[in-house]
Amino acid sequence: MSVLVVGISHNSAPVALLERVALDHDGVVKLMSDAASCEHVTEATVIATCNRLEIYTEVERFHGSIEQLSRLLIERAGETTEAMLPHLYVHYDDGAISHLFQVAAGLDSMAVGEGQILGQTRDALRRGQELGTVGPALNLLFQQALRVGKRTRAETEIDQVAPTLVSAALDETAEVVGPTEGKYVVVVGAGAMAGLATATASRLGAAHLSVVNRSIDRAVRLAAQYSGEAVRLADLSDELGRADIVISCTGSSGTIIDRALLESARGGVDRPLALIDLALPHDIAPDVADLPGVRRIGLAELGDLLHGGPTGREVQEVRRILGEEVTAVLAARRQASVTPTVVALRSMATSVVDAEMTRLESRLPALDDATRDEIRQTVRRVADKLLHEPTVRVKELANEQGAVSYAAALAELFALDPEAVDAVTRPVVVEEGAP
């Protein structure tokens, strides 16, 4: 059994293509279910963000699984296989573990080090647990990734070094409308990204905050946290007419702000207006940027702005921590892989001792109980001593890289029954403080 990841992200595809595969909550759940239903897949979950869609699976076979999982992403994009394949990436086993740890630590994010991905990784685990598509293998792996992500943020200042998408966009819009302080800011949406946008605008000193959402109850809850105003989506036009900065991140399947709506809302006034579109698919029509005084920033432009961002001491320290963690996890996995063979070997030795003692007792029925027990203990100690060095060495050798399977060699040398090895159940250790 091995971990397999098939995905697409801002590192491998343009934003226009990412928009084609963007999924809402129901879409993510269906993708998880479809992935778990694939022939060679035993566990599955999905990390879905505004700039990545990744399927994480535990598989029995590599080749059959990669074809089926790739097909799921290709179908959702509505593209041909030839057009999509160059934008998909695959990570397998050791590489998959390393990739997930980098994702959880924020090193694979558009804004390097951003903290939101940790919550999105946690969401992927919870969805899989609730749907029943995550089992012991992925549960342990994601728990480890969450622990690693928390460690990198506790031991480094990566969160402070790397800007969030929102703060990076607001820095850019300052050229058009000036600093956020004292501005009329409108946030469209009430999800996690909208919460981040509202919090950031509030921290930067916005004079007025409006949260516009289709569900007014959710808008009220978010706006209340920052002394803002909750507004129904039907009244968006009025807010656009007053706004200095608009941040939209609804996750809607269609455009929320188009050119006609914006022209009507502005009533011919050309005062500066900054529009930040953090949604996938996009919420704000690209052609609004042609209007006088309007600046639109989307994910594609943000990707260019953040490309090659901070890679200083904090990032290098995070990479060092990840190196330690990946090495430790891989060593533990390799040692665990030989455990069934070691257990089966010791079980066989116990059976041999018991069989020989039964034969001895039948030939020497006059043995008293004390002598019989002493002989039994002596034979068991001899068997344990003979097996001690091979079992210790096979665990040590399992950590060495190479093509040799020492567990398989041990099983062959001692003629262990393959079914006895497969029957051994390995315990799964779950991290404390699991989300």
NUPA-108775 format. One record per residue (C-alpha): residue in one letter; x, z negated, y negated. Coordinates in nm, 4 decimals. Example, Ala and Ser with C-alpha at 12.3 -4.5 7.8 and 13.67 -1.06 7.14 Angstrom:
NUPA-108775
<'A', <1.2300, -0.7800, 0.4500>>
<'S', <1.3670, -0.7140, 0.1060>>
end
This chain:
NUPA-108775
<'M', <0.0000, 0.0000, 0.0000>>
<'S', <0.1346, 0.0960, -0.3425>>
<'V', <0.0338, 0.0947, -0.7091>>
<'L', <-0.0457, 0.4343, -0.8637>>
<'V', <-0.1212, 0.5039, -1.2311>>
<'V', <-0.2577, 0.8333, -1.3614>>
<'G', <-0.3143, 0.8546, -1.7349>>
<'I', <-0.3123, 1.0337, -2.0663>>
<'S', <-0.2104, 0.8851, -2.4017>>
<'H', <-0.0897, 0.9550, -2.7539>>
<'N', <0.2578, 0.9957, -2.6040>>
<'S', <0.1500, 1.2850, -2.3834>>
<'A', <-0.1402, 1.4561, -2.5604>>
<'P', <-0.2662, 1.5467, -2.9092>>
<'V', <-0.5487, 1.3419, -3.0597>>
<'A', <-0.7867, 1.6385, -3.0228>>
<'L', <-0.7446, 1.6221, -2.6448>>
<'L', <-0.7691, 1.2419, -2.6372>>
<'E', <-1.1041, 1.2769, -2.8106>>
<'R', <-1.2227, 1.4900, -2.5194>>
<'V', <-1.1564, 1.2136, -2.2675>>
<'A', <-1.2684, 0.9189, -2.4826>>
<'L', <-1.5251, 0.7026, -2.3018>>
<'D', <-1.7785, 0.4417, -2.4037>>
<'H', <-1.8318, 0.1249, -2.1988>>
<'D', <-2.0630, 0.2935, -1.9483>>
<'G', <-1.8208, 0.5822, -1.9133>>
<'V', <-1.5326, 0.3464, -1.8382>>
<'V', <-1.7359, 0.1648, -1.5736>>
<'K', <-1.8294, 0.4948, -1.4086>>
<'L', <-1.4678, 0.6115, -1.4094>>
<'M', <-1.3626, 0.2866, -1.2411>>
<'S', <-1.6333, 0.3282, -0.9805>>
<'D', <-1.5404, 0.6924, -0.9195>>
<'A', <-1.1720, 0.6028, -0.8860>>
<'A', <-1.2453, 0.3215, -0.6403>>
<'S', <-1.4534, 0.5660, -0.4338>>
<'C', <-1.1623, 0.8045, -0.3830>>
<'E', <-1.0614, 0.8378, -0.0201>>
<'H', <-0.7212, 0.6674, -0.0220>>
<'V', <-0.7899, 0.4161, -0.3026>>
<'T', <-0.8532, 0.0512, -0.2137>>
<'E', <-0.8593, -0.1008, -0.5657>>
<'A', <-0.9045, 0.0438, -0.9135>>
<'T', <-0.9468, -0.0367, -1.2807>>
<'V', <-0.9120, 0.1464, -1.6125>>
<'I', <-0.7401, 0.0692, -1.9432>>
<'A', <-0.9278, 0.2596, -2.2141>>
<'T', <-0.8277, 0.2385, -2.5813>>
<'C', <-0.8434, 0.4642, -2.8849>>
<'N', <-0.5200, 0.6313, -2.7796>>
<'R', <-0.4950, 0.5995, -2.4015>>
<'L', <-0.6979, 0.6365, -2.0826>>
<'E', <-0.5236, 0.5131, -1.7685>>
<'I', <-0.6465, 0.4642, -1.4126>>
<'Y', <-0.4670, 0.1874, -1.2219>>
<'T', <-0.5104, 0.1888, -0.8448>>
<'E', <-0.3823, 0.0412, -0.5218>>
<'V', <-0.3524, 0.3298, -0.2757>>
<'E', <-0.2790, 0.3944, 0.0898>>
<'R', <-0.1441, 0.7472, 0.0314>>
<'F', <0.0270, 0.8952, -0.2727>>
<'H', <-0.0397, 1.2687, -0.2576>>
<'G', <-0.4085, 1.2661, -0.1715>>
<'S', <-0.4740, 0.9954, -0.4303>>
<'I', <-0.2929, 1.1597, -0.7210>>
<'E', <-0.4911, 1.4803, -0.6757>>
<'Q', <-0.8258, 1.3010, -0.6740>>
<'L', <-0.7474, 1.0726, -0.9683>>
<'S', <-0.6093, 1.3589, -1.1777>>
<'R', <-0.9279, 1.5529, -1.1076>>
<'L', <-1.1370, 1.2677, -1.2519>>
<'L', <-0.9549, 1.2906, -1.5872>>
<'I', <-0.9583, 1.6702, -1.5886>>
<'E', <-1.3344, 1.6766, -1.5333>>
<'R', <-1.3942, 1.4377, -1.8204>>
<'A', <-1.1882, 1.6518, -2.0554>>
<'G', <-1.3801, 1.9666, -1.9664>>
<'E', <-1.0483, 2.1526, -1.9519>>
<'T', <-0.8871, 2.3683, -1.6863>>
<'T', <-0.6369, 2.2103, -1.4519>>
<'E', <-0.3597, 2.4257, -1.5988>>
<'A', <-0.4403, 2.3088, -1.9516>>
<'M', <-0.4609, 1.9386, -1.8633>>
<'L', <-0.1778, 1.8819, -1.6171>>
<'P', <0.1024, 1.9001, -1.8772>>
<'H', <-0.0628, 1.6113, -2.0637>>
<'L', <-0.1147, 1.3803, -1.7642>>
<'Y', <0.1488, 1.1372, -1.6431>>
<'V', <0.1952, 0.9525, -1.3167>>
<'H', <0.3685, 0.6230, -1.2429>>
<'Y', <0.4093, 0.5055, -0.8849>>
<'D', <0.4903, 0.1668, -0.7360>>
<'D', <0.7961, 0.0230, -0.9192>>
<'G', <0.7446, 0.2655, -1.2082>>
<'A', <0.3761, 0.1722, -1.2313>>
<'I', <0.4588, -0.1976, -1.2597>>
<'S', <0.7170, -0.1338, -1.5301>>
<'H', <0.4723, 0.0870, -1.7226>>
<'L', <0.1922, -0.1723, -1.7170>>
<'F', <0.4290, -0.4408, -1.8436>>
<'Q', <0.5368, -0.2127, -2.1307>>
<'V', <0.1728, -0.1426, -2.2147>>
<'A', <0.0807, -0.5131, -2.2169>>
<'A', <0.3816, -0.5929, -2.4353>>
<'G', <0.2803, -0.3272, -2.6881>>
<'L', <0.5920, -0.1133, -2.6469>>
<'D', <0.3876, 0.1897, -2.5405>>
<'S', <0.1370, 0.1592, -2.8274>>
<'M', <0.1077, 0.3965, -3.1212>>
<'A', <0.1907, 0.0991, -3.3438>>
<'V', <0.4733, -0.0560, -3.1436>>
<'G', <0.4097, -0.4239, -3.0718>>
<'E', <0.0437, -0.4315, -3.1786>>
<'G', <-0.1398, -0.7239, -3.0236>>
<'Q', <-0.4769, -0.5648, -2.9504>>
<'I', <-0.3567, -0.4021, -2.6299>>
<'L', <-0.3205, -0.7427, -2.4649>>
<'G', <-0.6952, -0.8041, -2.5025>>
<'Q', <-0.7686, -0.4514, -2.3795>>
<'T', <-0.5554, -0.5147, -2.0703>>
<'R', <-0.7493, -0.8361, -2.0111>>
<'D', <-1.0755, -0.6417, -2.0486>>
<'A', <-0.9618, -0.3948, -1.7830>>
<'L', <-0.8991, -0.6783, -1.5389>>
<'R', <-1.2333, -0.8461, -1.6113>>
<'R', <-1.4299, -0.5237, -1.5766>>
<'G', <-1.2669, -0.4586, -1.2416>>
<'Q', <-1.3409, -0.8116, -1.1241>>
<'E', <-1.7042, -0.7867, -1.2328>>
<'L', <-1.7494, -0.4437, -1.0717>>
<'G', <-1.5679, -0.5524, -0.7572>>
<'T', <-1.3121, -0.2703, -0.7752>>
<'V', <-1.0184, -0.5050, -0.8372>>
<'G', <-0.8861, -0.6898, -0.5349>>
<'P', <-0.5870, -0.9161, -0.4650>>
<'A', <-0.3164, -0.6588, -0.5450>>
<'L', <-0.4336, -0.5448, -0.8892>>
<'N', <-0.5568, -0.8922, -0.9761>>
<'L', <-0.2078, -1.0345, -0.9253>>
<'L', <-0.0393, -0.7407, -1.1016>>
<'F', <-0.2613, -0.7640, -1.4108>>
<'Q', <-0.2254, -1.1426, -1.4226>>
<'Q', <0.1504, -1.0930, -1.4241>>
<'A', <0.1243, -0.8275, -1.6973>>
<'L', <-0.0857, -1.0569, -1.9161>>
<'R', <0.1639, -1.3382, -1.8681>>
<'V', <0.4512, -1.1056, -1.9607>>
<'G', <0.2641, -0.9802, -2.2675>>
<'K', <0.2056, -1.3375, -2.3844>>
<'R', <0.5677, -1.4282, -2.3210>>
<'T', <0.7033, -1.1413, -2.5331>>
<'R', <0.4842, -1.2491, -2.8228>>
<'A', <0.5710, -1.6176, -2.7825>>
<'E', <0.9471, -1.5638, -2.7623>>
<'T', <0.9844, -1.2838, -3.0186>>
<'E', <0.8319, -1.1879, -3.3528>>
<'I', <0.7275, -0.8427, -3.2335>>
<'D', <0.3748, -0.8940, -3.3726>>
<'Q', <0.5156, -0.9450, -3.7208>>
<'V', <0.7649, -0.6602, -3.7022>>
<'A', <0.5245, -0.3925, -3.5882>>
<'P', <0.2275, -0.2970, -3.8120>>
<'T', <-0.1222, -0.2611, -3.6751>>
<'L', <-0.3013, 0.0683, -3.7100>>
<'V', <-0.5196, -0.0839, -3.9811>>
<'S', <-0.2396, -0.2259, -4.1939>>
<'A', <-0.0360, 0.0928, -4.1582>>
<'A', <-0.3348, 0.2995, -4.2733>>
<'L', <-0.4036, 0.0686, -4.5689>>
<'D', <-0.0403, 0.0934, -4.6735>>
<'E', <-0.0758, 0.4702, -4.6771>>
<'T', <-0.4051, 0.4734, -4.8693>>
<'A', <-0.2482, 0.2562, -5.1414>>
<'E', <-0.1032, 0.5787, -5.2807>>
<'V', <-0.4589, 0.6944, -5.3536>>
<'V', <-0.6604, 0.3822, -5.4413>>
<'G', <-0.3907, 0.1226, -5.4951>>
<'P', <-0.3541, -0.2098, -5.3081>>
<'T', <-0.6480, -0.3393, -5.1040>>
<'E', <-0.6651, -0.6471, -5.3244>>
<'G', <-0.9713, -0.6344, -5.5506>>
<'K', <-1.1224, -0.3309, -5.3777>>
<'Y', <-1.4700, -0.2624, -5.2394>>
<'V', <-1.4076, -0.2167, -4.8653>>
<'V', <-1.6642, -0.0848, -4.6184>>
<'V', <-1.6094, -0.1238, -4.2433>>
<'V', <-1.8290, 0.0932, -4.0220>>
<'G', <-1.8666, -0.0570, -3.6755>>
<'A', <-1.8701, -0.4107, -3.5359>>
<'G', <-1.6477, -0.3942, -3.2277>>
<'A', <-1.2933, -0.5234, -3.1678>>
<'M', <-1.1251, -0.2667, -3.3930>>
<'A', <-1.3830, -0.3271, -3.6668>>
<'G', <-1.3116, -0.6987, -3.6401>>
<'L', <-0.9413, -0.6304, -3.6868>>
<'A', <-1.0141, -0.4039, -3.9843>>
<'T', <-1.2374, -0.6628, -4.1510>>
<'A', <-0.9866, -0.9422, -4.0944>>
<'T', <-0.7007, -0.7323, -4.2323>>
<'A', <-0.8935, -0.6258, -4.5445>>
<'S', <-0.9965, -0.9853, -4.6055>>
<'R', <-0.6397, -1.1093, -4.5670>>
<'L', <-0.5202, -0.8467, -4.8150>>
<'G', <-0.7655, -0.9734, -5.0769>>
<'A', <-1.0550, -0.7268, -5.0768>>
<'A', <-1.3040, -0.8193, -5.3501>>
<'H', <-1.6051, -0.7135, -5.1425>>
<'L', <-1.6490, -0.6525, -4.7703>>
<'S', <-1.9435, -0.4678, -4.6173>>
<'V', <-1.9894, -0.4342, -4.2410>>
<'V', <-2.2138, -0.1411, -4.1561>>
<'N', <-2.3485, -0.1154, -3.8032>>
<'R', <-2.6383, 0.0240, -3.6056>>
<'S', <-2.7031, -0.3259, -3.4667>>
<'I', <-2.7566, -0.5439, -3.7732>>
<'D', <-2.7190, -0.8638, -3.5687>>
<'R', <-2.3614, -0.7740, -3.4747>>
<'A', <-2.2905, -0.6762, -3.8351>>
<'V', <-2.4202, -1.0136, -3.9537>>
<'R', <-2.1976, -1.2038, -3.7098>>
<'L', <-1.8826, -1.0154, -3.8099>>
<'A', <-1.9531, -1.0161, -4.1858>>
<'A', <-2.0251, -1.3896, -4.1849>>
<'Q', <-1.6751, -1.4670, -4.0605>>
<'Y', <-1.5240, -1.3193, -4.3786>>
<'S', <-1.7948, -1.3900, -4.6367>>
<'G', <-1.8953, -1.0264, -4.6253>>
<'E', <-2.2252, -0.8401, -4.6378>>
<'A', <-2.4027, -0.6969, -4.3345>>
<'V', <-2.5551, -0.3519, -4.3886>>
<'R', <-2.7729, -0.1337, -4.1675>>
<'L', <-2.6360, 0.2058, -4.0696>>
<'A', <-2.9335, 0.3676, -4.2391>>
<'D', <-2.7971, 0.2397, -4.5718>>
<'L', <-2.4471, 0.3785, -4.5205>>
<'S', <-2.4890, 0.6353, -4.7998>>
<'D', <-2.5366, 0.3625, -5.0600>>
<'E', <-2.2202, 0.1868, -4.9435>>
<'L', <-2.0190, 0.5098, -4.9542>>
<'G', <-2.1189, 0.5489, -5.3177>>
<'R', <-1.9714, 0.2072, -5.4043>>
<'A', <-1.6665, 0.2044, -5.1767>>
<'D', <-1.2996, 0.2301, -5.2632>>
<'I', <-1.1902, 0.2132, -4.8994>>
<'V', <-1.3907, 0.2982, -4.5866>>
<'I', <-1.2641, 0.2111, -4.2385>>
<'S', <-1.4700, 0.3612, -3.9567>>
<'C', <-1.4304, 0.2696, -3.5898>>
<'T', <-1.7676, 0.2895, -3.4166>>
<'G', <-1.6899, 0.4477, -3.0824>>
<'S', <-1.9856, 0.6790, -3.1389>>
<'S', <-2.0005, 1.0105, -2.9564>>
<'G', <-2.0751, 1.1995, -3.2794>>
<'T', <-1.9646, 1.2154, -3.6411>>
<'I', <-2.0876, 0.9282, -3.8610>>
<'I', <-1.9654, 1.0530, -4.2001>>
<'D', <-1.9745, 1.4251, -4.2714>>
<'R', <-1.9105, 1.6226, -4.5880>>
<'A', <-2.2773, 1.6547, -4.6865>>
<'L', <-2.3383, 1.2793, -4.6561>>
<'L', <-2.0289, 1.1968, -4.8586>>
<'E', <-2.1053, 1.4502, -5.1333>>
<'S', <-2.4572, 1.3115, -5.1652>>
<'A', <-2.3330, 0.9513, -5.1722>>
<'R', <-2.0722, 1.0200, -5.4415>>
<'G', <-2.3160, 1.2107, -5.6629>>
<'G', <-2.0477, 1.4352, -5.8105>>
<'V', <-1.8169, 1.1456, -5.9059>>
<'D', <-1.4522, 1.2232, -5.8275>>
<'R', <-1.3095, 0.8711, -5.8370>>
<'P', <-1.0488, 0.7956, -5.5672>>
<'L', <-1.1790, 0.7154, -5.2196>>
<'A', <-0.9747, 0.6396, -4.9062>>
<'L', <-1.1297, 0.7066, -4.5650>>
<'I', <-0.9603, 0.5643, -4.2564>>
<'D', <-1.0855, 0.6985, -3.9232>>
<'L', <-0.9747, 0.4854, -3.6271>>
<'A', <-1.2361, 0.6179, -3.3856>>
<'L', <-1.2004, 0.8409, -3.0825>>
<'P', <-1.3848, 1.0776, -3.0946>>
<'H', <-1.3521, 1.0807, -3.4738>>
<'D', <-1.6220, 0.9224, -3.6916>>
<'I', <-1.5333, 1.1076, -4.0135>>
<'A', <-1.5401, 1.4852, -4.0375>>
<'P', <-1.1909, 1.6195, -4.1194>>
<'D', <-1.3222, 1.8539, -4.3929>>
<'V', <-1.4188, 1.5597, -4.6183>>
<'A', <-1.0519, 1.5571, -4.7193>>
<'D', <-1.1204, 1.8740, -4.9199>>
<'L', <-1.3407, 1.6810, -5.1643>>
<'P', <-1.1805, 1.5842, -5.4993>>
<'G', <-1.0269, 1.2360, -5.4998>>
<'V', <-1.0808, 1.1829, -5.1251>>
<'R', <-0.8022, 1.0975, -4.8816>>
<'R', <-0.8780, 1.0882, -4.5080>>
<'I', <-0.6372, 0.9334, -4.2569>>
<'G', <-0.7061, 0.9799, -3.8868>>
<'L', <-0.5305, 0.8756, -3.5686>>
<'A', <-0.3224, 1.1932, -3.5565>>
<'E', <-0.1763, 1.1265, -3.9016>>
<'L', <-0.1247, 0.7601, -3.8184>>
<'G', <0.0662, 0.8642, -3.5088>>
<'D', <0.3013, 1.0698, -3.7252>>
<'L', <0.3413, 0.7836, -3.9727>>
<'L', <0.4230, 0.5316, -3.7028>>
<'H', <0.6386, 0.7594, -3.4883>>
<'G', <0.9893, 0.6244, -3.4614>>
<'G', <0.8816, 0.2949, -3.6164>>
<'P', <1.0665, -0.0364, -3.5858>>
<'T', <1.3125, -0.0434, -3.2984>>
<'G', <1.5294, -0.3247, -3.4206>>
<'R', <1.6304, -0.6597, -3.2825>>
<'E', <1.2783, -0.7766, -3.1899>>
<'V', <1.1983, -0.4622, -2.9935>>
<'Q', <1.5304, -0.4841, -2.8117>>
<'E', <1.4576, -0.8478, -2.7258>>
<'V', <1.1181, -0.7495, -2.5851>>
<'R', <1.2874, -0.4831, -2.3733>>
<'R', <1.5298, -0.7457, -2.2413>>
<'I', <1.2422, -0.9752, -2.1433>>
<'L', <1.0604, -0.6888, -1.9740>>
<'G', <1.3742, -0.6042, -1.7793>>
<'E', <1.3940, -0.9602, -1.6500>>
<'E', <1.0263, -0.9727, -1.5597>>
<'V', <1.0167, -0.6360, -1.3849>>
<'T', <1.3274, -0.7229, -1.1816>>
<'A', <1.1763, -1.0550, -1.0746>>
<'V', <0.8426, -0.9024, -0.9762>>
<'L', <1.0018, -0.6195, -0.7797>>
<'A', <1.2272, -0.8662, -0.5952>>
<'A', <0.9252, -1.0810, -0.5053>>
<'R', <0.7334, -0.7738, -0.3842>>
<'R', <1.0226, -0.6590, -0.1669>>
<'Q', <1.0605, -1.0046, -0.0143>>
<'A', <0.6860, -1.0247, 0.0434>>
<'S', <0.6973, -0.6889, 0.2212>>
<'V', <0.9145, -0.8361, 0.4998>>
<'T', <0.7096, -1.1552, 0.5364>>
<'P', <0.4633, -1.0115, 0.7950>>
<'T', <0.7562, -0.8989, 1.0119>>
<'V', <0.9265, -1.2390, 0.9868>>
<'V', <0.6036, -1.4211, 1.0716>>
<'A', <0.5401, -1.1879, 1.3674>>
<'L', <0.8977, -1.2457, 1.4910>>
<'R', <0.8615, -1.6223, 1.4799>>
<'S', <0.5219, -1.5970, 1.6475>>
<'M', <0.6776, -1.3932, 1.9274>>
<'A', <0.9558, -1.6522, 1.9678>>
<'T', <0.6971, -1.9310, 1.9949>>
<'S', <0.5124, -1.7341, 2.2630>>
<'V', <0.8345, -1.6822, 2.4586>>
<'V', <0.9160, -2.0543, 2.4423>>
<'D', <0.5647, -2.1504, 2.5538>>
<'A', <0.5755, -1.9005, 2.8429>>
<'E', <0.9137, -2.0240, 2.9634>>
<'M', <0.8020, -2.3879, 2.9439>>
<'T', <0.4927, -2.3074, 3.1462>>
<'R', <0.7127, -2.1403, 3.4118>>
<'L', <0.9549, -2.4351, 3.4129>>
<'E', <0.6743, -2.6888, 3.4520>>
<'S', <0.5319, -2.4958, 3.7490>>
<'R', <0.8737, -2.4980, 3.9189>>
<'L', <0.9551, -2.8601, 3.8341>>
<'P', <0.6215, -3.0433, 3.8523>>
<'A', <0.7966, -3.3804, 3.8891>>
<'L', <0.9281, -3.3789, 3.5317>>
<'D', <0.8100, -3.6804, 3.3366>>
<'D', <0.6441, -3.6314, 2.9976>>
<'A', <0.9423, -3.7542, 2.7929>>
<'T', <1.1844, -3.5147, 2.9641>>
<'R', <0.9393, -3.2271, 2.9353>>
<'D', <0.8963, -3.2885, 2.5612>>
<'E', <1.2728, -3.3132, 2.5071>>
<'I', <1.3311, -2.9827, 2.6877>>
<'R', <1.0553, -2.8157, 2.4866>>
<'Q', <1.2013, -2.9367, 2.1560>>
<'T', <1.5514, -2.8276, 2.2579>>
<'V', <1.4390, -2.4764, 2.3487>>
<'R', <1.2445, -2.4463, 2.0233>>
<'R', <1.5493, -2.5576, 1.8230>>
<'V', <1.7623, -2.2968, 1.9991>>
<'A', <1.5064, -2.0248, 1.9192>>
<'D', <1.4801, -2.1379, 1.5552>>
<'K', <1.8569, -2.1375, 1.5115>>
<'L', <1.8893, -1.7913, 1.6649>>
<'L', <1.6216, -1.6543, 1.4320>>
<'H', <1.7255, -1.8375, 1.1170>>
<'E', <2.0103, -1.6110, 1.0077>>
<'P', <1.8302, -1.2786, 1.0772>>
<'T', <1.5192, -1.3902, 0.8844>>
<'V', <1.7222, -1.5177, 0.5887>>
<'R', <1.9334, -1.2027, 0.5781>>
<'V', <1.6374, -0.9633, 0.6038>>
<'K', <1.4815, -1.1283, 0.2969>>
<'E', <1.8089, -1.0995, 0.1073>>
<'L', <1.8622, -0.7382, 0.2108>>
<'A', <1.5068, -0.6503, 0.1085>>
<'N', <1.6201, -0.6890, -0.2550>>
<'E', <1.8829, -0.4203, -0.2183>>
<'Q', <1.7953, -0.0688, -0.3274>>
<'G', <1.8151, 0.2058, -0.0679>>
<'A', <1.6273, 0.3969, 0.1952>>
<'V', <1.6805, 0.1431, 0.4761>>
<'S', <1.3737, -0.0607, 0.5731>>
<'Y', <1.5203, -0.3813, 0.7091>>
<'A', <1.1766, -0.5079, 0.8072>>
<'A', <1.1237, -0.1953, 1.0185>>
<'A', <1.4710, -0.2361, 1.1706>>
<'L', <1.3973, -0.5977, 1.2596>>
<'A', <1.0670, -0.4998, 1.4188>>
<'E', <1.2402, -0.2270, 1.6187>>
<'L', <1.5277, -0.4475, 1.7355>>
<'F', <1.2944, -0.7199, 1.8619>>
<'A', <1.0292, -0.4760, 1.9882>>
<'L', <0.7568, -0.6413, 1.7810>>
<'D', <0.4006, -0.5254, 1.8317>>
<'P', <0.2992, -0.3262, 1.5170>>
<'E', <-0.0513, -0.4704, 1.5397>>
<'A', <0.0932, -0.8218, 1.5330>>
<'V', <0.2813, -0.7375, 1.2134>>
<'D', <-0.0247, -0.5800, 1.0478>>
<'A', <-0.2409, -0.8777, 1.1418>>
<'V', <-0.0371, -1.1167, 0.9299>>
<'T', <-0.2231, -1.2039, 0.6093>>
<'R', <-0.0033, -1.2470, 0.3054>>
<'P', <-0.1204, -1.5103, 0.0560>>
<'V', <-0.1826, -1.3940, -0.3015>>
<'V', <-0.0679, -1.6306, -0.5756>>
<'V', <-0.2881, -1.6165, -0.8858>>
<'E', <-0.1365, -1.7127, -1.2175>>
<'E', <-0.2653, -2.0316, -1.3732>>
<'G', <-0.4662, -1.9896, -1.6879>>
<'A', <-0.6132, -1.6616, -1.5681>>
<'P', <-0.8495, -1.5052, -1.8190>>
end
